Amino acid sequence: MSDSTVLVLGSDPPPKLDRLTGRARVRFTDEASLASRLPSADVLLVWDFTSDVVRRAWPEHGPRPRWVHTASAGVDRVLGPALIADDTVVTNARGIYEQPIAEYVAGLVIAMAKDFHGSWELQRQRRWQHRETLRLAGTRAVVVGSGPIGRAIGNTLKALGVAVELVGRRERTADPEFGRVHPTEALHGLLGPADWVICAAPLTGTTRGLFGRAEFARMKPTARFVNVGRGPLVVEEDLVAALRGWRIAAAALDVFEREPLPADSPLWDVPHLIVSPHMSGDTQGWRTALAEQFQDNFDRWAAGQPLRNVVDKRLGYVPVR
């Protein structure tokens, strides 16, 4: 495979692919030149996983890369009709983000339960105001998304004493970690008793707009909502209405319909909403880990071995076996 060409979309900062030296030609491209360079590439590394250009640029006919790897857990920005229809293999960064995101969610849950925001604000005002906060142990969470990220979140919350119900695409009645995985159709019935609702689902045709007015209406007024999946999983105006109308107690969003979030977005000023810039999975050293993961998979590709993290392009994610 020394004559192979690896095309890298996005180069700021560029991935460190030293292990490919002498084994493949590594070429970098930007969005504007991607379409013209795809036919000469054997492998496409989508390093800039915030870009939607692959969906638009993927050729319907002629030569194209035989393997696409995206340095993200979600593949919705990559998968377009042409790529889904052909025989190109798509892999993702499963294994990199799970625990960091779980830790981030746990941090949000603890911060909301213990009213850290209130403490910081009272400190700023130099006010000594004693309050009572929520005990996490014994509360109930619904985690939507039964893949590795959702499972890591569920297990981390369980370690805090939270009872967790996991929701996935299909039902599993003998799950080794959670006992039962509820199907998506059961979501509405699970929302009422939940103190915490965590969305970590992939974005597909069936999950877009998964949380809207009807779902927020089923939550109790003391419930808190967190989205670390994809922005379009949530109907943002319905969440804003639920928070302003005190139909739920608080929320945290790490992902948005439009990113970066515009300065004039009403989300910045919604009471009891925590906004973070799509950073829940990004910890120190994450780019090095992403580059190493890709190079490990390249070793397998060069040796003719099955690749890890192969996405079912019709489903839009790596199936859990």
NUMAR-223297 format. One record per residue (C-alpha): x, y, z; chain. Coordinates in pm, 1 decimal. Layout:
BEGIN
<c1->X	c2->Y	c3->Z	mol->A> $
...
***
This chain:
BEGIN
<c1->0.0	c2->0.0	c3->0.0	mol->A> $
<c1->303.7	c2->231.6	c3->-29.0	mol->A> $
<c1->149.7	c2->381.2	c3->-343.7	mol->A> $
<c1->-177.1	c2->463.5	c3->-167.2	mol->A> $
<c1->-296.5	c2->820.2	c3->-126.2	mol->A> $
<c1->-451.0	c2->934.0	c3->201.6	mol->A> $
<c1->-644.2	c2->1257.1	c3->156.4	mol->A> $
<c1->-698.8	c2->1459.7	c3->475.3	mol->A> $
<c1->-984.5	c2->1707.5	c3->491.7	mol->A> $
<c1->-891.4	c2->1989.4	c3->728.6	mol->A> $
<c1->-544.0	c2->2066.2	c3->855.3	mol->A> $
<c1->-568.4	c2->2312.6	c3->1143.7	mol->A> $
<c1->-400.4	c2->2170.7	c3->1338.5	mol->A> $
<c1->-293.7	c2->1884.9	c3->1109.7	mol->A> $
<c1->-299.4	c2->1529.0	c3->1242.4	mol->A> $
<c1->35.6	c2->1371.4	c3->1324.5	mol->A> $
<c1->51.1	c2->1076.9	c3->1086.4	mol->A> $
<c1->421.2	c2->990.5	c3->1121.2	mol->A> $
<c1->354.2	c2->617.1	c3->1100.1	mol->A> $
<c1->235.1	c2->659.3	c3->741.8	mol->A> $
<c1->570.9	c2->797.9	c3->623.8	mol->A> $
<c1->701.8	c2->578.7	c3->341.7	mol->A> $
<c1->379.3	c2->380.1	c3->339.9	mol->A> $
<c1->135.9	c2->623.4	c3->182.2	mol->A> $
<c1->121.7	c2->965.3	c3->22.3	mol->A> $
<c1->-53.6	c2->1201.2	c3->263.0	mol->A> $
<c1->-221.6	c2->1497.0	c3->95.9	mol->A> $
<c1->-423.6	c2->1774.6	c3->257.8	mol->A> $
<c1->-727.5	c2->1944.3	c3->111.0	mol->A> $
<c1->-976.8	c2->2211.6	c3->201.3	mol->A> $
<c1->-1349.1	c2->2220.3	c3->133.9	mol->A> $
<c1->-1311.6	c2->2407.4	c3->-194.9	mol->A> $
<c1->-1080.6	c2->2149.6	c3->-355.0	mol->A> $
<c1->-1219.2	c2->1829.8	c3->-200.8	mol->A> $
<c1->-1443.9	c2->1731.8	c3->-493.2	mol->A> $
<c1->-1161.7	c2->1760.0	c3->-747.2	mol->A> $
<c1->-920.0	c2->1557.3	c3->-532.1	mol->A> $
<c1->-1146.6	c2->1273.2	c3->-421.5	mol->A> $
<c1->-1103.5	c2->1067.6	c3->-744.0	mol->A> $
<c1->-726.6	c2->1040.3	c3->-688.0	mol->A> $
<c1->-750.4	c2->930.9	c3->-322.7	mol->A> $
<c1->-763.6	c2->577.7	c3->-184.5	mol->A> $
<c1->-851.2	c2->685.5	c3->169.6	mol->A> $
<c1->-1025.8	c2->996.6	c3->298.9	mol->A> $
<c1->-960.0	c2->1108.0	c3->656.6	mol->A> $
<c1->-1224.4	c2->1359.1	c3->760.8	mol->A> $
<c1->-1018.4	c2->1543.0	c3->1019.1	mol->A> $
<c1->-1246.7	c2->1848.0	c3->1008.0	mol->A> $
<c1->-1555.2	c2->1661.4	c3->1124.1	mol->A> $
<c1->-1755.3	c2->1984.8	c3->1156.7	mol->A> $
<c1->-1770.3	c2->2014.3	c3->777.9	mol->A> $
<c1->-2064.3	c2->1898.1	c3->565.5	mol->A> $
<c1->-1868.3	c2->1912.4	c3->239.9	mol->A> $
<c1->-1826.2	c2->1534.2	c3->202.0	mol->A> $
<c1->-2201.5	c2->1495.1	c3->163.3	mol->A> $
<c1->-2201.7	c2->1747.9	c3->-120.4	mol->A> $
<c1->-1874.9	c2->1653.5	c3->-288.6	mol->A> $
<c1->-1896.4	c2->1273.7	c3->-292.3	mol->A> $
<c1->-1901.5	c2->1153.2	c3->-655.8	mol->A> $
<c1->-2193.6	c2->943.8	c3->-778.3	mol->A> $
<c1->-1980.8	c2->784.3	c3->-1050.3	mol->A> $
<c1->-1616.3	c2->717.8	c3->-1127.6	mol->A> $
<c1->-1315.8	c2->664.3	c3->-899.3	mol->A> $
<c1->-1342.9	c2->750.6	c3->-531.8	mol->A> $
<c1->-1179.4	c2->652.2	c3->-201.4	mol->A> $
<c1->-1242.4	c2->296.5	c3->-88.3	mol->A> $
<c1->-1240.3	c2->394.1	c3->277.6	mol->A> $
<c1->-1360.7	c2->704.1	c3->462.6	mol->A> $
<c1->-1271.7	c2->761.0	c3->827.4	mol->A> $
<c1->-1423.3	c2->1047.5	c3->1024.9	mol->A> $
<c1->-1256.8	c2->1168.5	c3->1343.5	mol->A> $
<c1->-1595.0	c2->1194.0	c3->1513.6	mol->A> $
<c1->-1844.6	c2->963.8	c3->1678.6	mol->A> $
<c1->-2137.9	c2->1085.6	c3->1470.3	mol->A> $
<c1->-2136.8	c2->1033.1	c3->1093.8	mol->A> $
<c1->-2438.9	c2->1244.3	c3->995.6	mol->A> $
<c1->-2218.6	c2->1517.7	c3->846.3	mol->A> $
<c1->-2043.7	c2->1264.3	c3->622.8	mol->A> $
<c1->-2317.4	c2->1033.9	c3->501.1	mol->A> $
<c1->-2497.6	c2->1155.7	c3->193.2	mol->A> $
<c1->-2704.8	c2->951.6	c3->-53.6	mol->A> $
<c1->-2411.7	c2->886.6	c3->-290.0	mol->A> $
<c1->-2179.1	c2->761.4	c3->-15.7	mol->A> $
<c1->-2451.2	c2->547.7	c3->140.7	mol->A> $
<c1->-2528.1	c2->386.6	c3->-194.6	mol->A> $
<c1->-2174.7	c2->285.3	c3->-293.4	mol->A> $
<c1->-1941.7	c2->20.4	c3->-151.0	mol->A> $
<c1->-1697.3	c2->256.9	c3->23.3	mol->A> $
<c1->-1636.0	c2->156.6	c3->384.6	mol->A> $
<c1->-1698.0	c2->423.1	c3->648.2	mol->A> $
<c1->-1544.6	c2->410.4	c3->997.1	mol->A> $
<c1->-1567.0	c2->645.4	c3->1291.8	mol->A> $
<c1->-1384.7	c2->742.4	c3->1611.4	mol->A> $
<c1->-1572.0	c2->511.6	c3->1843.5	mol->A> $
<c1->-1362.8	c2->452.1	c3->2155.6	mol->A> $
<c1->-1219.6	c2->803.5	c3->2187.1	mol->A> $
<c1->-1504.3	c2->1012.5	c3->2320.5	mol->A> $
<c1->-1710.4	c2->781.4	c3->2541.0	mol->A> $
<c1->-1557.6	c2->833.5	c3->2884.7	mol->A> $
<c1->-1481.3	c2->1205.5	c3->2843.3	mol->A> $
<c1->-1844.0	c2->1269.6	c3->2745.3	mol->A> $
<c1->-1966.8	c2->1055.8	c3->3034.6	mol->A> $
<c1->-1751.8	c2->1257.2	c3->3274.2	mol->A> $
<c1->-1881.0	c2->1581.9	c3->3124.8	mol->A> $
<c1->-2242.2	c2->1473.5	c3->3165.9	mol->A> $
<c1->-2174.5	c2->1363.2	c3->3524.2	mol->A> $
<c1->-2020.0	c2->1703.9	c3->3588.4	mol->A> $
<c1->-2328.2	c2->1879.9	c3->3452.6	mol->A> $
<c1->-2560.1	c2->1660.9	c3->3659.2	mol->A> $
<c1->-2361.9	c2->1725.0	c3->3977.6	mol->A> $
<c1->-2340.5	c2->2098.3	c3->3904.8	mol->A> $
<c1->-2716.2	c2->2124.4	c3->3856.6	mol->A> $
<c1->-2797.7	c2->1904.4	c3->4155.5	mol->A> $
<c1->-2568.1	c2->2100.1	c3->4386.5	mol->A> $
<c1->-2654.7	c2->2441.8	c3->4240.8	mol->A> $
<c1->-2294.8	c2->2539.4	c3->4171.1	mol->A> $
<c1->-2416.7	c2->2819.2	c3->3946.0	mol->A> $
<c1->-2612.7	c2->2964.4	c3->4237.0	mol->A> $
<c1->-2309.7	c2->2943.7	c3->4464.1	mol->A> $
<c1->-2088.2	c2->3121.6	c3->4212.5	mol->A> $
<c1->-2347.2	c2->3393.7	c3->4160.4	mol->A> $
<c1->-2395.7	c2->3447.3	c3->4535.2	mol->A> $
<c1->-2017.6	c2->3457.2	c3->4580.5	mol->A> $
<c1->-1996.9	c2->3724.4	c3->4310.9	mol->A> $
<c1->-2256.8	c2->3922.5	c3->4506.2	mol->A> $
<c1->-2075.0	c2->3856.7	c3->4838.9	mol->A> $
<c1->-2395.1	c2->3711.2	c3->4979.9	mol->A> $
<c1->-2404.9	c2->3432.5	c3->5242.2	mol->A> $
<c1->-2725.4	c2->3242.4	c3->5162.1	mol->A> $
<c1->-2764.5	c2->2889.1	c3->5289.1	mol->A> $
<c1->-2959.0	c2->2650.6	c3->5062.7	mol->A> $
<c1->-3047.6	c2->2284.4	c3->5043.7	mol->A> $
<c1->-2944.6	c2->2093.6	c3->4732.8	mol->A> $
<c1->-3049.1	c2->1772.8	c3->4564.0	mol->A> $
<c1->-2911.0	c2->1436.3	c3->4664.6	mol->A> $
<c1->-2818.1	c2->1240.6	c3->4351.6	mol->A> $
<c1->-2836.6	c2->891.6	c3->4499.1	mol->A> $
<c1->-3185.0	c2->759.1	c3->4445.2	mol->A> $
<c1->-3274.7	c2->989.3	c3->4156.0	mol->A> $
<c1->-3374.4	c2->849.0	c3->3817.2	mol->A> $
<c1->-3222.2	c2->910.2	c3->3475.1	mol->A> $
<c1->-3328.9	c2->822.1	c3->3123.7	mol->A> $
<c1->-3033.6	c2->799.6	c3->2884.9	mol->A> $
<c1->-3137.9	c2->802.3	c3->2519.0	mol->A> $
<c1->-2876.1	c2->629.8	c3->2304.0	mol->A> $
<c1->-2764.3	c2->275.1	c3->2376.3	mol->A> $
<c1->-2431.8	c2->291.9	c3->2194.2	mol->A> $
<c1->-2093.2	c2->323.3	c3->2367.6	mol->A> $
<c1->-2142.0	c2->688.8	c3->2463.2	mol->A> $
<c1->-2485.5	c2->633.3	c3->2614.1	mol->A> $
<c1->-2361.5	c2->327.1	c3->2799.0	mol->A> $
<c1->-2061.6	c2->513.9	c3->2940.7	mol->A> $
<c1->-2293.8	c2->790.0	c3->3057.8	mol->A> $
<c1->-2530.9	c2->538.1	c3->3214.1	mol->A> $
<c1->-2255.6	c2->352.3	c3->3395.7	mol->A> $
<c1->-2101.6	c2->674.6	c3->3527.4	mol->A> $
<c1->-2437.9	c2->793.6	c3->3658.6	mol->A> $
<c1->-2501.1	c2->455.1	c3->3817.3	mol->A> $
<c1->-2172.7	c2->495.3	c3->4006.0	mol->A> $
<c1->-2324.7	c2->810.4	c3->4158.8	mol->A> $
<c1->-2625.4	c2->613.5	c3->4279.7	mol->A> $
<c1->-2858.7	c2->720.1	c3->4000.0	mol->A> $
<c1->-3105.4	c2->461.0	c3->3869.1	mol->A> $
<c1->-3065.0	c2->452.1	c3->3490.8	mol->A> $
<c1->-3307.3	c2->349.0	c3->3216.4	mol->A> $
<c1->-3138.4	c2->310.5	c3->2877.4	mol->A> $
<c1->-3325.2	c2->373.1	c3->2551.3	mol->A> $
<c1->-3208.5	c2->244.4	c3->2212.9	mol->A> $
<c1->-3336.3	c2->178.5	c3->1865.0	mol->A> $
<c1->-3460.8	c2->-165.8	c3->1956.8	mol->A> $
<c1->-3547.7	c2->-347.6	c3->2277.9	mol->A> $
<c1->-3302.4	c2->-576.0	c3->2456.8	mol->A> $
<c1->-3446.4	c2->-776.1	c3->2743.0	mol->A> $
<c1->-3126.3	c2->-931.7	c3->2877.4	mol->A> $
<c1->-2868.1	c2->-656.4	c3->2852.2	mol->A> $
<c1->-2557.2	c2->-747.6	c3->3055.9	mol->A> $
<c1->-2506.2	c2->-392.1	c3->3188.1	mol->A> $
<c1->-2853.9	c2->-244.2	c3->3223.6	mol->A> $
<c1->-3079.7	c2->-545.6	c3->3235.4	mol->A> $
<c1->-3312.1	c2->-400.3	c3->2975.5	mol->A> $
<c1->-3275.7	c2->-153.9	c3->2690.8	mol->A> $
<c1->-3605.1	c2->12.4	c3->2609.1	mol->A> $
<c1->-3705.1	c2->75.4	c3->2247.1	mol->A> $
<c1->-3750.4	c2->433.4	c3->2128.5	mol->A> $
<c1->-4127.7	c2->383.5	c3->2121.6	mol->A> $
<c1->-4121.3	c2->347.6	c3->2501.2	mol->A> $
<c1->-3954.6	c2->686.5	c3->2556.5	mol->A> $
<c1->-4269.3	c2->882.8	c3->2636.7	mol->A> $
<c1->-4364.7	c2->643.0	c3->2912.7	mol->A> $
<c1->-4022.3	c2->676.2	c3->3075.2	mol->A> $
<c1->-4002.5	c2->1054.9	c3->3079.9	mol->A> $
<c1->-4256.2	c2->1121.8	c3->3354.9	mol->A> $
<c1->-4062.9	c2->972.7	c3->3649.9	mol->A> $
<c1->-3720.0	c2->1088.4	c3->3529.2	mol->A> $
<c1->-3517.8	c2->1345.5	c3->3721.7	mol->A> $
<c1->-3253.4	c2->1355.4	c3->3446.9	mol->A> $
<c1->-3304.8	c2->1307.9	c3->3073.5	mol->A> $
<c1->-2980.7	c2->1268.9	c3->2880.4	mol->A> $
<c1->-2980.4	c2->1267.8	c3->2499.6	mol->A> $
<c1->-2679.2	c2->1089.5	c3->2347.7	mol->A> $
<c1->-2844.4	c2->940.0	c3->2039.3	mol->A> $
<c1->-2701.4	c2->948.4	c3->1685.9	mol->A> $
<c1->-2866.0	c2->1183.3	c3->1438.5	mol->A> $
<c1->-3062.9	c2->983.3	c3->1181.7	mol->A> $
<c1->-3380.8	c2->1032.3	c3->985.7	mol->A> $
<c1->-3581.2	c2->884.8	c3->1271.3	mol->A> $
<c1->-3414.8	c2->1072.8	c3->1558.6	mol->A> $
<c1->-3419.9	c2->1425.2	c3->1414.6	mol->A> $
<c1->-3646.3	c2->1635.5	c3->1637.4	mol->A> $
<c1->-3668.0	c2->1353.0	c3->1890.9	mol->A> $
<c1->-3713.4	c2->1601.2	c3->2176.7	mol->A> $
<c1->-3979.2	c2->1863.3	c3->2121.3	mol->A> $
<c1->-4290.9	c2->2006.9	c3->2280.1	mol->A> $
<c1->-4456.9	c2->1670.6	c3->2348.0	mol->A> $
<c1->-4149.0	c2->1524.0	c3->2514.6	mol->A> $
<c1->-4081.1	c2->1826.2	c3->2736.1	mol->A> $
<c1->-4448.3	c2->1831.7	c3->2834.9	mol->A> $
<c1->-4417.6	c2->1475.1	c3->2965.5	mol->A> $
<c1->-4127.9	c2->1563.0	c3->3196.5	mol->A> $
<c1->-4196.8	c2->1672.3	c3->3551.7	mol->A> $
<c1->-4129.0	c2->2035.0	c3->3651.6	mol->A> $
<c1->-3819.3	c2->1934.2	c3->3850.8	mol->A> $
<c1->-3659.4	c2->1741.0	c3->3561.7	mol->A> $
<c1->-3330.6	c2->1846.0	c3->3401.4	mol->A> $
<c1->-3242.5	c2->1783.4	c3->3035.8	mol->A> $
<c1->-2895.5	c2->1740.2	c3->2877.8	mol->A> $
<c1->-2807.7	c2->1702.0	c3->2509.1	mol->A> $
<c1->-2459.1	c2->1579.9	c3->2410.5	mol->A> $
<c1->-2571.1	c2->1399.7	c3->2093.4	mol->A> $
<c1->-2641.0	c2->1626.1	c3->1797.1	mol->A> $
<c1->-2814.7	c2->1964.4	c3->1789.0	mol->A> $
<c1->-3101.4	c2->1869.7	c3->1555.2	mol->A> $
<c1->-3213.4	c2->1597.6	c3->1797.1	mol->A> $
<c1->-3379.8	c2->1880.8	c3->1990.4	mol->A> $
<c1->-3637.1	c2->2131.8	c3->1869.0	mol->A> $
<c1->-3463.7	c2->2428.8	c3->2025.0	mol->A> $
<c1->-3761.6	c2->2665.7	c3->2029.4	mol->A> $
<c1->-3962.7	c2->2403.1	c3->2217.8	mol->A> $
<c1->-3684.7	c2->2368.2	c3->2476.2	mol->A> $
<c1->-3672.3	c2->2745.7	c3->2515.7	mol->A> $
<c1->-4048.9	c2->2754.0	c3->2572.4	mol->A> $
<c1->-4026.3	c2->2472.1	c3->2827.6	mol->A> $
<c1->-3754.5	c2->2653.2	c3->3024.5	mol->A> $
<c1->-3915.2	c2->2996.7	c3->3009.9	mol->A> $
<c1->-4247.5	c2->2845.6	c3->3111.1	mol->A> $
<c1->-4090.6	c2->2651.4	c3->3400.4	mol->A> $
<c1->-4221.0	c2->2324.9	c3->3254.2	mol->A> $
<c1->-3877.8	c2->2176.0	c3->3329.7	mol->A> $
<c1->-3626.3	c2->2295.5	c3->3586.7	mol->A> $
<c1->-3304.0	c2->2329.8	c3->3385.9	mol->A> $
<c1->-3112.1	c2->2210.4	c3->3081.5	mol->A> $
<c1->-2762.9	c2->2191.3	c3->2935.7	mol->A> $
<c1->-2676.8	c2->2190.7	c3->2566.2	mol->A> $
<c1->-2334.5	c2->2105.1	c3->2426.2	mol->A> $
<c1->-2460.2	c2->2073.6	c3->2066.4	mol->A> $
<c1->-2684.1	c2->2297.3	c3->1858.1	mol->A> $
<c1->-2877.8	c2->2311.9	c3->1534.4	mol->A> $
<c1->-2634.4	c2->2577.7	c3->1414.7	mol->A> $
<c1->-2269.9	c2->2579.0	c3->1521.4	mol->A> $
<c1->-2101.1	c2->2801.7	c3->1619.6	mol->A> $
<c1->-2403.1	c2->2932.1	c3->1808.0	mol->A> $
<c1->-2474.1	c2->3282.6	c3->1670.7	mol->A> $
<c1->-2425.1	c2->3572.0	c3->1909.5	mol->A> $
<c1->-2788.3	c2->3674.9	c3->1859.1	mol->A> $
<c1->-2929.1	c2->3330.0	c3->1945.3	mol->A> $
<c1->-3192.5	c2->3346.2	c3->2220.4	mol->A> $
<c1->-3031.8	c2->3040.7	c3->2379.2	mol->A> $
<c1->-2759.3	c2->3255.3	c3->2535.0	mol->A> $
<c1->-3012.7	c2->3427.6	c3->2761.0	mol->A> $
<c1->-3251.1	c2->3144.9	c3->2850.6	mol->A> $
<c1->-3281.0	c2->3104.5	c3->3228.3	mol->A> $
<c1->-3143.7	c2->2784.5	c3->3379.9	mol->A> $
<c1->-2973.2	c2->2676.8	c3->3055.2	mol->A> $
<c1->-2603.4	c2->2588.5	c3->3041.6	mol->A> $
<c1->-2445.9	c2->2646.2	c3->2698.9	mol->A> $
<c1->-2111.6	c2->2490.1	c3->2604.9	mol->A> $
<c1->-1939.9	c2->2495.9	c3->2262.5	mol->A> $
<c1->-1950.0	c2->2127.3	c3->2154.0	mol->A> $
<c1->-1663.9	c2->2035.3	c3->2384.2	mol->A> $
<c1->-1794.5	c2->1749.1	c3->2598.0	mol->A> $
<c1->-1565.4	c2->1489.4	c3->2437.6	mol->A> $
<c1->-1257.2	c2->1705.7	c3->2386.4	mol->A> $
<c1->-994.9	c2->1645.8	c3->2653.5	mol->A> $
<c1->-621.8	c2->1713.4	c3->2653.7	mol->A> $
<c1->-448.7	c2->1480.2	c3->2407.3	mol->A> $
<c1->-765.7	c2->1393.8	c3->2215.3	mol->A> $
<c1->-622.1	c2->1483.8	c3->1875.0	mol->A> $
<c1->-322.8	c2->1255.2	c3->1932.9	mol->A> $
<c1->-559.3	c2->974.3	c3->2026.7	mol->A> $
<c1->-763.6	c2->1034.3	c3->1710.6	mol->A> $
<c1->-452.7	c2->1022.8	c3->1490.2	mol->A> $
<c1->-329.3	c2->703.1	c3->1657.2	mol->A> $
<c1->-667.8	c2->539.7	c3->1612.8	mol->A> $
<c1->-670.1	c2->619.9	c3->1240.5	mol->A> $
<c1->-315.6	c2->488.6	c3->1195.1	mol->A> $
<c1->-401.9	c2->167.4	c3->1379.1	mol->A> $
<c1->-691.6	c2->117.1	c3->1139.9	mol->A> $
<c1->-466.8	c2->203.3	c3->844.7	mol->A> $
<c1->-237.8	c2->-81.7	c3->953.4	mol->A> $
<c1->-535.1	c2->-315.2	c3->926.6	mol->A> $
<c1->-641.5	c2->-171.2	c3->591.0	mol->A> $
<c1->-289.0	c2->-205.5	c3->449.3	mol->A> $
<c1->-274.9	c2->-567.1	c3->567.6	mol->A> $
<c1->-613.3	c2->-650.2	c3->416.7	mol->A> $
<c1->-766.8	c2->-709.3	c3->759.4	mol->A> $
<c1->-1119.6	c2->-606.7	c3->862.8	mol->A> $
<c1->-1139.8	c2->-247.3	c3->980.6	mol->A> $
<c1->-1256.1	c2->-150.5	c3->1326.9	mol->A> $
<c1->-1556.1	c2->77.3	c3->1387.4	mol->A> $
<c1->-1728.1	c2->3.7	c3->1057.2	mol->A> $
<c1->-2045.2	c2->211.5	c3->1027.4	mol->A> $
<c1->-2369.4	c2->60.2	c3->904.2	mol->A> $
<c1->-2437.0	c2->334.8	c3->652.8	mol->A> $
<c1->-2808.8	c2->261.2	c3->637.5	mol->A> $
<c1->-2845.7	c2->290.6	c3->1015.0	mol->A> $
<c1->-2599.4	c2->578.2	c3->1049.6	mol->A> $
<c1->-2382.5	c2->438.5	c3->1328.2	mol->A> $
<c1->-2165.1	c2->142.9	c3->1434.1	mol->A> $
<c1->-2406.9	c2->-128.0	c3->1552.9	mol->A> $
<c1->-2370.4	c2->-261.1	c3->1905.0	mol->A> $
<c1->-2322.6	c2->-636.3	c3->1884.8	mol->A> $
***
